[in-house]
Amino acid sequence: MSGPLAGVRVIEVAMWAFVPSAGAILSDMGADVIKLEPPAGDPIRALVTGADVPGSSDGFVLSWENYNRGKRSVTLDLNVDGALDVLDRMLESADVFLTSLLPPARRRLGIDVEQIRTRHPKLIYAVGSGSGAHGPQAEKGGYDAITFWARGGIADAVTPPEQPYPLPMPSGAFGDCTSGAALAGGICAALYKRQATGAASVVDVSLLGTSLWSMQRTITEATIKRQKRLPRHGRTAMPNPLVNTYRTADDRFLALCMLQGQRYWPGFCEAVGRADLATDARYATAEARAANLTECVAEIDAIFATRSLADWRVALATQGGQWDVVQQPGELVDDEQVVANALMQDVDYGDGRSLKMVSAPMQFDRKALPARAAPEKGAGNDEVLAELGYDEDAIIDLKVAGIVY
C-alpha cells in the first residue's frame, strides 16, 4: 500500500456515513483502515434508498461502497467477554482509533477516551459526533439531515420564501461527507503533532460544528445585525444582475458570478449581442443597474431565453466574466475537467465488476488518490487476526466463543 499515510493503521468502530467517510479518505491516502463491525454488520450495508437496494446495481449498495472503500472488515462483537482483549491487541499496533459510538456505549464497552488512553497513551483518539463533546446534548446522536442541515441553519438559508417547507439536502450524506473530510483533516494534523512533539491528541468533529463552519459568513452577519434570519433575496433582489442564474431556450441554466460587475458589464453585453445595454442609462453603471434591478434581470432573462445552452457556451467564452453551467449529477462523469483531473475513477472489484466512484478531493504530486473496493463483511477476519499473532487454533477459538464471526 502506498500513499502519504502508508504505514499508518486506523481502527474504526463506526457506522453509517459521517465517520466512515473519514476512514475512506484515510484509506485512499494509504492508511490501513480496519473496520470493526458487529455480527450484523454496519447497518448502512442494508440501507434501502434510491439505488441502494440490495441485489440491484450489480449487487452494490452504493452508500456502503462509497464510504467504506479500501478498508478491511473484521466482525468483532465487542459485547462478548474477551473481545476487548482482541481490540487492545489491535490497538497496540494502531495509530488512530476512530469512532462514532455515543459516549454511553463507549463507556459500557470499555472504549471511551479515558479508558482507551489509559491503556494506549500514544493512540490518537478521533470522534465524530452530532453536536460536540460538551454541553447538555453531548451524549445525543445526530444525523446530517437534522443536525447539519436543519439545526445548523443551512436548510433555512437556502429555502426560497415562497417554498412551503424547508428544502431537503441535495444528496444523501451531504453533510456527512463534508464533516468526514474535516475529521480526516484533523486526524492528519494530529498525526503530524504526534510525530513532532510525541503528544497524542483527542480529535473531535461534530456535524453541528461543520455546519456552522460552512455557514460562518452568514452567521457572523446575522449576529452582528442581531437578526435571526437575513433577508432571503429572490432573483430580482440581487444587487448585481451578473451574479445570478438564467434559463436558456432549451431549459438549461447558466450561473453567472461576475463579482466585479462594472468591469465585466461591457464585455458581457457585447458577447450576448446587446452592446446597446452597456451604454443604456438605466444599466450603464453598477448603481444604475441596482436601481433598475428588476428591469435589468428581465432584459437578461429575455436574452438567454433566445438561444440554447450550446450556443451560450460559445458566446460567453468570448468575454472575460466568470460563468458556468448548472450541471446535472449524471453529466459530471463526462465533464472534461472531471476527466482530466481524475475526479472520478473506476474501482475494480476483481470479480468482473467495477464501480464509478468520486476521488478523494485532495491530490498528491498532481495525482488522484486511488480508491479500492469496499470489503465484504468479515473478509479480513483471518488475515488481521493472523497479523496480530493469533494462530489457526486461536482464531477458531475466537469464532467458537462468538467474539469473531
Residue, then its C-alpha position, 0 to 999 in steps of 0.5 A: m500500500s502506498g500513499p502519504l499515510a502508508g504505514v499508518r493503521v486506523i481502527e474504526v468502530a463506526m457506522w453509517a456515513f459521517v465517520p466512515s467517510a473519514g476512514a475512506i479518505l484515510s484509506d485512499m491516502g494509504a492508511d490501513v483502515i480496519k473496520l470493526e463491525p458487529p455480527a450484523g454488520d454496519p447497518i448502512r450495508a442494508l440501507v434501502t434508498g434510491a439505488d441502494v437496494p440490495g441485489s440491484s446495481d450489480g449487487f452494490v449498495l452504493s452508500w456502503e461502497n462509497y464510504n467504506r472503500g479500501k478498508r478491511s472488515v473484521t466482525l468483532d462483537l465487542n459485547v462478548d467477554g474477551a473481545l476487548d482483549v482482541l481490540d487492545r491487541m489491535l490497538e497496540s499496533a494502531d495509530v488512530f482509533l476512530t469512532s462514532l459510538l455515543p459516549p454511553a456505549r463507549r463507556r459500557l464497552g470499555i472504549d471511551v477516551e479515558q479508558i482507551r488512553t489509559r491503556h494506549p497513551k500514544l493512540i490518537y483518539a478521533v470522534g465524530s459526533g452530532s453536536g460536540a463533546h460538551g454541553p447538555q446534548a453531548e451524549k445525543g446522536g445526530y444525523d446530517a439531515i437534522t443536525f447539519w442541515a436543519r439545526g445548523g441553519i443551512a436548510d433555512a438559508v437556502t429555502p426560497p420564501e415562497q417554498p412551503y417547507p424547508l428544502p431537503m439536502p441535495s444528496g444523501a450524506f451531504g453533510d456527512c461527507t463534508s464533516g468526514a473530510a474535516l475529521a480526516g483533516g484533523i486526524c492528519a494534523a494530529l498525526y503530524k503533532r504526534q510525530a513532532t512533539g510525541a503528544a497524542s491528541v483527542v480529535d473531535v468533529s461534530l456535524l453541528g460544528t461543520s455546519l456552522w463552519s460552512m455557514q460562518r459568513t452568514i452567521t457572523e452577519a446575522t449576529i452582528k445585525r442581531q437578526k435571526r434570519l437575513p433577508r432571503h433575496g429572490r432573483t430580482a433582489m440581487p444587487n448585481p444582475l451578473v451574479n445570478t442564474y438564467r434559463t436558456a431556450d432549451d431549459r438549461f441554466l447558466a450561473l453567472c458570478m461576475l463579482q466585479g460587475q462594472r468591469y465585466w458589464p461591457g464585455f458581457c453585453e457585447a458577447v450576448g449581442r446587446a452592446d446597446l445595454a452597456t451604454d443604456a442609462r438605466y444599466a450603464t453603471a453598477e448603481a444604475r443597474a441596482a436601481n433598475l434591478t428588476e428591469c435589468v434581470a428581465e432584459i437578461d432573462a429575455i436574452f438567454a431565453t433566445r438561444s440554447l445552452a450550446d450556443w451560450r457556451v460559445a458566446l460567453a467564452t468570448q468575454g472575460g466574466q466568470w460563468d458556468v453551467v448548472q450541471q446535472p449529477g449524471e453529466l459530471v462523469d463526462d465533464e472534461q475537467v472531471v476527466a482530466n483531473a481524475l475526479m472520478q475513477d473506476v474501482d475494480y472489484g476483481d470479480g468482473r465488476s467495477l464501480k464509478m466512484v468520486s476521488a478523494p478531493m485532495q491530490f498528491d504530486r498532481k495525482a488522484l488518490p486511488a480508491r479500492a473496493a469496499p470489503e465484504k463483511g468479515a473478509g479480513n477476519d483471518e488475515v488481521l487476526a493472523e497479523l496480530g499473532y493469533d494462530e489457526d487454533a486461536i482464531i477458531d477459538l475466537k469464532v467458537a466463543g462468538i467474539v469473531y464471526 
